[in-house]
Amino acid sequence: MSLSRTPRALGAGTALLALVAAGCSPADDGGESAEGYPSEDIRLIIQADPGGGSDLSSRALATELEEILEVSVIPENMPGASGAIAMEYVADQEPDGTVIGFGPVEIAMLNTTQGADVLPENYTFLGQIMLAPGVISVAADSEYESLQDLVDAASEGEVSVANSGAGSIWEAATLGLNDAFDTQFSPVAYDGGATAVSAAASGEVEAAVSGAGEALAQGDAVRVLGVMHDERHRDLPDVPTVEEAVGTEVEFGGWGGIYTQAGVDEEVAETLEEAVAEAVESESYQDFQENAGNLVVYRDSEEFTGFVNDQFDAFQSLLGE
């Protein structure tokens, strides 16, 4: 089972489009003019608390965007309701390019899991900027020495699996494993991926599904059994993909991207899109994501829009009643 196609990793030689020049024509739909954009500071709304993966990725990108756009890009944390508060807030702002948001994978899930007014048509998607591949971990001294061992156990009875919270991508990934293998993995919600992996490390639960970086942060306290991606993780070269370990493709990841409101002027959106692409290409941003255990990926606006819509449909099928 796969919920995404392979993202395109950016390398140092990736060609980028030139930034749209100032002096564009006004919007035809009554929205804000694109002429001279940007001339005001831009707020970057983050759906999570300070210090987490979404926050740190957003701030790393904002630093680069400031240099590219030559205005202040101000990160603003707006946590709550699994991200719905921030996403609904961004959708309700004037479509003038002064308010953008970091959109995690939950932007394709919250309408299904929480009933939130978070729908793809509410947004203009500017570009995907990262991916945290999912991994399955157990305590270092666990009786499960391979992913096949874990799957076999869950085929015979319930196996408790920690995740980062109800309605999160990692709860969905656990359910996806059940869908793929006809198993009885039982999701257990914790307050964040790091806490979930820690619960597995201590033996409080039998396993955890999380981002690779959160498992790597536990060091030798956990054994990573499988990577939920189409290739092995660079920091876990000896850990097989799920397909390699069990013979069935299962891909889940904590992707993230930048978005703004639906209805934004086309040339404003192009300027933001190209700035995001250039920021993702920067050496400092790529270094940050590598050190965080994430993959540096990029999808342009068109690709990202199609991807989010595909993910929305897939999660409705997987998680909807």
N, C-alpha and C positions, 0 to 999 in steps of 0.2 A: 504494500500500500504506500502510495506517495502523495503528499499534499502539495508538492512543489516541483517545478523543474529545477535543474541545477543552476544556481546563480552564477553570474559572470564575475569572476574575480578580477580585480583591477591590478595591473602591473605598472611598473614605472613608465613604460612606453606607451600607455594607452593614449590615443589621440582624443582631444577634447575640442568641442566647438568653441568658437570665439564668443565672448560675452556680447549680448545684445547691446548695441550702442544706445546712449541716451538720445532723446529727441524722437521718441516713438509717437505714433499718432494716438489720440485719445480713444478710449474704449467706445464701442458703438452701442453698448447695451445699457448705458447710463451709469456704469460703474466709475471708479476712480480712473483718472488719466494715467497712462503709462509714461508720459513725458517726464524726463528727468529722474525716473525711478532708479534707485531708491534715494529719497531725499530726507527721510526720517528714520529714526531708530526702528529696529525690528525686534519684536518680542518672540522668543522661542519657548512655547509652552511645553512643559515636561509633565507627563502624567504620573510620575512616581516621586517618592521622597528623595532628598539629596543623598548622594553616595552610592546609589545602586547603578546597575548596568545602563539603564535608560538615561539616567542623569549624567553619568560620566561620558557616555557616547555623545550625548547632545552637547555637552560643554566642550568636548574636544572638537566637534564640528563647528560650533559657534565661533571658536577662536579663529578658525580658518575663514569662515564666512565674513567676519569683520574685515579682514585684510582684503578679501576679494571685492566685497560690495562697498567698502569704505564708509560704512556706518556702523554704529554699535548694534550688536546682536545680543540681546539681553535674555539669558536663560531665566525662566520663571517656573518654579515647581508648583503644580496644582494636582496633588494626589487625591485619591478617593474614588470609591465605586469601581474599583478595578481598572481605572483609567477613563471611565465614561465621563466624569465631570470635566476633565481637560478636553476630551475630544468633542463633547457637545459645546463647550465654551468656544473652541476655535471655530466650529461650524457656524456659530451665531455672530461672529465678528464681521465688520465691514470687509468686503473682498477687495482690499486695497494693497495687499502685500506687506502690511506692517505687523501681522500676527501669523506665525507659522507654528507647527507643532511637530514633536517627535511622535511618530506612529509605530508602536510595537505591533506584533502579530495580533494582539487582542483587538486591534481596530477592525479585524475581520471576524471577530468572535463575539463581541459584547452584545450585539443585537440578538444573537441566539442564546447565549448563556445568561445574560442579565436583563434582556428585554429593553436595552438602552436604545436611544435614538442615534445609533452609530451605524450608518449605512454608507457603502462606497459612493453613492451618488451625492452625498453631502460634501464631498471633498474633491480637491484637485491634488493628485499625488505627484510629487516633484521628483522623487528618486529614492530607491532603496540604498541604504548606506552600510549595512552590516548584517551578519548572520551568526548566531550562537548555536552551533549544532547540538542537538540533544544527545545525552548519553545515559546509560543505565549503569548504576553503581550499587555495590554492596559493601558491607564492612570488610576490612582487610582479612579478618579471620572467619569470614562467612563460609558456610558449608557449600555455597554455590561457587564453583570455580570457573564456570563458563556460562554464557548466556543460554546455551542449550539446557544446562542444568536448571536454571531459573525458569525457563519456559516449561520444561517437563514438570516441575513442581507445581506451577500455576495451572497446568492442565489437569492436575489431580485434586487440587484444592486451592483455597484462597491464599494469596501471597500479598502482604501489605507493602504498598509502594508510596513513599512520600513524594509530594509535589509542592509547588510554590503557592498553591491556593486554589480554592474552588473557582472554576471558570477560567483557569490559567492555561497557557499553552502546554504546560507539563502535565496537568490533569488530562487534557485532551490527548496528549501523547500516550499516556497510560491506557486510556480507553482505546486508542488506536492499536496498541499492542494486543489488546483483547480481541479487537475486530480482526486483526491479521492472523492470530494464532488460536483463536477460540479458547482463551485462557481465562483465569479468574484473578487477574491482578486487581487488587482493591485499593483505589486511590485514597490517600490520607493527606489532608490539606495542612500545610504549615505556612508560616508567615515569611515567605521568600524562599528562593532556591537554595541559598546557602544554609538556611536552617533545615531544610528538607534533607540535604546531603549529610549534614551533621547528625540528623536523627538516624540515618542509615549507618553511619560510621559507628555510632554508639550502640547499635543493635536494637534501638527503640522500634524500628520497622525493619523489614527484611531487605528492602531495596529502595532506591530513589531514582527518579527521572528528573534531570536538570540540564542546564547548559553545561558545556564542557568546562568553561572557566570556573564554575562553582564547584565542580568535582575536582578539578586540578588544585584548587585552593586547599583542599583537605589533605593533599599530599599522600603519604603512605597509610593514612587512616582508612582509605577506601580502595576497593578494587573495581576498576571500570571494566564492565563486561562487553559493552557494545556501543557503537556510535551510530546514531540515527541520521545518517547522511549517506550520500552516494560514494564517498571515499573516506579513507581513514583521516583522523585528525593529526595535524603535523606534530602536536605535542603528545600524542598517544599513538606512536607508530606501530606498537605491538598489539593494539586493541582492534579487533575486527569490526567492520560495519555489521549491522544487523543482518543484512543479506549474506555476507560472508559467514557469519556465525550460525545462522539458522536456515538460510536458503530462501527467505522471503524479504523483499524490499520494504522497509518501513523508514520513512523520512519525516522527521519533525525538527523544527528549529525555531529559535527565538529571534526572528528577523526584525529589523527596524528600518524606518525610512522617514522622510520629511514630507509634510503635507500642508495644505492651506485650504481655504474655503472653496466650495464650488462657486463659479461665477467670477473668479478673479480674471482681470484683463489678460488676454493671451500673451502679450509681450512681457507683462510683469511675470507671468508664470514661466516664460522662457528664460528670463533673466535669472530667476531663482533656481530653475532647473540646472542651468549651466554653472551657476555658482556652486550648487551642491556637488555637481560632478567634479569640479575643480578642487573643492575642499576634500572630497573623498580621495582624490589622487595625490594629495599632499603627503610628503614623507612623514610629517609629525602625526598626522591622523592615522596613517597606516601603522606606524610604530605603536601608537596607543592601542589600537585594536589587537595587534599581535600580542602585546604584553598582557592584554586582558583575556587572552585565550579565545578570542573571536576570529571569524573570518572577515576580511575586508571584501565586500561585494558591492556591486553597483548595478542597478537597473534604472534606465532613464524613465522619464515620465510615462511614456506610452507603455513600456514594458512593465513598469511597476503597477500602473493602473490595471492592466490585464491580469497581472499576478494577484493583486489584492482581490479582484472580483472572483478569480478562480478559487482562492483560499476561502473567501466568504461562502461560496457555494459548497465547497468541500466540508467546511465546519458545520454548515447547516445540516448537511447529510449525516455527519458523524455525531453531532451533539444535539440536534433538534429532536423534538418529540415525534 
